[in-house]
Amino acid sequence: GHEDLVGRVLPGWDVVNDDSDPADDNGHGTHVAGIAAATTDNTTGVAGMAQAGILPVKVLESWGSGSHSDIASGITWAVDHGAKVLNLSFGGIYSTLTLESAVEYAYNHGVAIIASAGNDSSSQPFYPAAYPECVSVSATTATDERWPQSNFGSFIDLAAPGDSIWSTYWTVGDPTAAYATMSGTSQSAPFVTGTVALMLGLEPGLTVGNVY
């Protein structure tokens, strides 16, 4: 229902509550979605990277935590319902076979997977971003330097803006017209996701290997 996402959001799924209402109850997901695909040229709010459909899949609780099994179920659901590129703006330092298998499932079905590299100012691998099937995105500042809290190291593939990013937001008091500034690799990942959506829009026949 957000004013700058109207018409962009497709029917999705809430893995946490096992129903078809994946409404945001935190704000993070709406912020990420706006960076990737908020409506452009509408004199409202912000401009997303691509005018792509948003397939919302809720895999985390309202306080921002979740299980690998729920995340894996969400990834699989998105792939099975036509997603062409996944934005995974979450993660942690632990890998499980459940999560790894879901990422492999997406990649093997031709889906590009863009993941945030983490905000621990560390070179320790962060999952799912560190899986080879993912494009791992770190965050930069307005002066094109590494955002100080962004992870770094050999598992990083790309960097994108992630410092003080203004985008669509959800709050209890103003769920349809709220905006906020947030920082992190969660914000940098959707810049890449939107770019991939533009690539696929121009060249629908691109394989995930071509995209990478």
C-alpha positions as CSV (number, residue, x, y, z in Angstrom):
1,G,0.0,0.0,0.0
2,H,3.0,2.4,0.1
3,E,2.4,5.4,-2.2
4,D,5.7,4.9,-4.0
5,L,5.3,1.1,-4.4
6,V,1.7,1.0,-5.7
7,G,1.5,-1.3,-8.7
8,R,5.0,-2.7,-8.2
9,V,4.1,-5.4,-5.6
10,L,3.1,-8.9,-6.7
11,P,1.2,-11.5,-4.6
12,G,3.8,-12.9,-2.2
13,W,4.1,-15.3,0.8
14,D,4.8,-15.1,4.5
15,V,6.9,-18.1,5.5
16,V,7.0,-17.0,9.2
17,N,3.2,-17.0,9.6
18,D,2.5,-19.5,6.8
19,D,0.0,-17.3,5.0
20,S,-0.4,-15.1,1.9
21,D,0.1,-11.8,3.6
22,P,3.8,-10.9,3.6
23,A,3.1,-7.4,4.9
24,D,6.1,-5.6,6.4
25,D,6.1,-5.3,10.2
26,N,9.7,-3.9,10.6
27,G,10.5,-1.4,7.9
28,H,13.7,-3.0,6.6
29,G,12.0,-4.9,3.7
30,T,10.1,-1.8,2.5
31,H,13.3,0.2,2.5
32,V,15.2,-2.4,0.5
33,A,12.3,-2.8,-2.0
34,G,12.2,1.0,-2.6
35,I,15.9,1.1,-3.5
36,A,15.5,-1.6,-6.1
37,A,12.1,-0.8,-7.6
38,A,10.2,2.3,-6.2
39,T,8.2,4.0,-9.0
40,T,10.1,6.6,-11.0
41,D,8.9,9.8,-12.6
42,N,5.9,10.1,-10.4
43,T,6.9,13.2,-8.4
44,T,6.7,11.1,-5.3
45,G,9.3,9.9,-2.9
46,V,12.3,8.2,-4.4
47,A,13.3,6.6,-7.7
48,G,14.1,2.9,-7.7
49,M,16.8,1.4,-9.8
50,A,14.4,-0.5,-12.1
51,Q,10.7,-0.6,-12.8
52,A,10.5,-4.3,-11.9
53,G,7.9,-6.3,-10.1
54,I,8.5,-6.9,-6.4
55,L,7.7,-10.4,-5.2
56,P,7.6,-10.0,-1.4
57,V,8.5,-13.0,0.7
58,K,8.6,-12.6,4.4
59,V,11.2,-14.8,6.1
60,L,12.1,-12.9,9.3
61,E,10.2,-12.0,12.4
62,S,9.3,-8.4,13.2
63,W,12.5,-7.9,15.2
64,G,14.7,-9.0,12.3
65,S,15.7,-12.5,13.2
66,G,14.8,-15.8,11.6
67,S,15.7,-19.4,11.0
68,H,17.7,-20.9,8.1
69,S,14.8,-23.2,7.4
70,D,12.4,-20.3,7.0
71,I,14.9,-18.4,4.8
72,A,15.4,-21.6,2.7
73,S,11.7,-22.1,2.3
74,G,11.3,-18.5,1.2
75,I,14.0,-18.7,-1.4
76,T,12.5,-21.9,-2.8
77,W,9.0,-20.3,-2.9
78,A,10.3,-17.3,-4.7
79,V,12.1,-19.4,-7.3
80,D,9.0,-21.6,-7.8
81,H,6.8,-18.5,-8.3
82,G,8.9,-16.9,-11.1
83,A,11.5,-14.8,-9.4
84,K,14.4,-13.9,-11.8
85,V,16.6,-12.2,-9.2
86,L,16.7,-12.5,-5.5
87,N,17.7,-9.8,-3.1
88,L,18.9,-11.3,0.2
89,S,19.5,-8.4,2.5
90,F,20.2,-10.5,5.6
91,G,22.7,-13.0,6.8
92,G,25.1,-14.3,9.5
93,I,28.4,-15.9,10.1
94,Y,27.1,-19.4,10.2
95,S,26.4,-21.7,7.2
96,T,24.0,-24.6,7.1
97,L,23.3,-27.2,4.5
98,T,19.7,-26.1,4.5
99,L,20.6,-22.5,3.5
100,E,23.3,-23.6,1.1
101,S,21.0,-26.1,-0.6
102,A,18.3,-23.4,-1.1
103,V,20.8,-21.0,-2.7
104,E,22.1,-23.8,-5.0
105,Y,18.4,-24.5,-5.9
106,A,17.9,-20.9,-7.0
107,Y,21.1,-20.8,-9.0
108,N,20.5,-24.1,-10.7
109,H,17.1,-22.7,-11.8
110,G,18.7,-19.8,-13.4
111,V,18.0,-17.2,-10.7
112,A,20.5,-14.5,-9.9
113,I,21.1,-14.1,-6.2
114,I,22.3,-10.8,-4.8
115,A,23.2,-10.8,-1.1
116,S,24.4,-8.2,1.5
117,A,28.0,-8.8,2.7
118,G,27.3,-7.9,6.3
119,N,27.9,-4.9,8.7
120,D,30.5,-6.3,11.1
121,S,33.6,-4.5,9.7
122,S,35.1,-8.0,9.3
123,S,36.6,-10.2,6.6
124,Q,34.9,-13.3,8.1
125,P,32.7,-14.9,5.5
126,F,29.0,-13.9,5.9
127,Y,26.3,-16.2,4.6
128,P,24.5,-16.5,2.3
129,A,26.6,-13.8,0.6
130,A,29.8,-15.9,0.8
131,Y,28.3,-18.8,-1.2
132,P,29.8,-18.9,-4.7
133,E,26.3,-18.8,-6.2
134,C,25.7,-15.4,-4.7
135,V,26.9,-11.9,-5.7
136,S,28.2,-10.5,-2.4
137,V,27.8,-6.7,-2.1
138,S,29.6,-4.5,0.3
139,A,28.8,-0.9,1.1
140,T,30.4,2.4,0.1
141,T,30.0,6.0,1.3
142,A,29.2,9.2,-0.8
143,T,33.0,9.7,-1.3
144,D,33.3,6.2,-2.8
145,E,35.2,4.8,0.3
146,R,34.3,1.6,2.2
147,W,31.5,2.3,4.6
148,P,33.3,1.7,7.9
149,Q,31.0,-1.0,9.2
150,S,30.9,-2.9,5.9
151,N,32.4,-6.3,5.7
152,F,35.4,-6.7,3.3
153,G,37.7,-9.5,2.1
154,S,38.0,-12.1,-0.6
155,F,34.3,-13.2,-0.5
156,I,33.2,-9.7,-1.7
157,D,32.2,-9.4,-5.4
158,L,31.0,-5.8,-5.7
159,A,30.5,-2.6,-3.7
160,A,27.5,-0.2,-4.0
161,P,26.2,2.8,-2.1
162,G,25.1,2.0,1.4
163,D,25.6,5.0,3.6
164,S,22.6,7.2,4.5
165,I,20.3,5.9,1.8
166,W,16.8,7.5,1.6
167,S,14.1,5.1,0.6
168,T,10.5,4.0,1.2
169,Y,9.8,2.8,4.8
170,W,7.0,1.2,6.9
171,T,5.9,2.5,10.3
172,V,2.9,1.8,12.4
173,G,1.7,5.4,12.2
174,D,2.3,6.1,8.5
175,P,2.5,2.7,6.6
176,T,1.6,4.1,3.2
177,A,3.7,7.3,2.9
178,A,6.8,6.9,5.2
179,Y,10.4,7.4,4.1
180,A,13.6,7.0,6.1
181,T,17.4,7.0,5.9
182,M,19.2,3.8,6.6
183,S,22.8,2.5,6.2
184,G,24.3,-0.9,5.6
185,T,25.0,-3.6,3.1
186,S,21.3,-4.3,3.2
187,Q,20.9,-1.0,1.3
188,S,23.8,-1.6,-1.1
189,A,22.5,-5.0,-2.3
190,P,19.3,-3.7,-3.9
191,F,21.3,-1.2,-6.0
192,V,22.8,-4.3,-7.6
193,T,19.5,-6.2,-7.7
194,G,17.9,-3.3,-9.5
195,T,20.8,-3.2,-12.0
196,V,20.4,-6.9,-12.7
197,A,16.6,-6.4,-13.2
198,L,17.5,-3.7,-15.8
199,M,19.9,-6.1,-17.5
200,L,17.2,-8.8,-17.7
201,G,14.6,-6.4,-18.9
202,L,16.8,-5.4,-21.8
203,E,18.1,-8.9,-22.5
204,P,15.5,-11.5,-21.2
205,G,17.6,-14.3,-22.6
206,L,20.6,-13.7,-20.4
207,T,21.5,-16.7,-18.2
208,V,22.6,-16.3,-14.6
209,G,26.1,-17.0,-15.9
210,N,25.9,-14.1,-18.3
211,V,24.7,-11.8,-15.5
212,Y,27.5,-12.8,-13.2
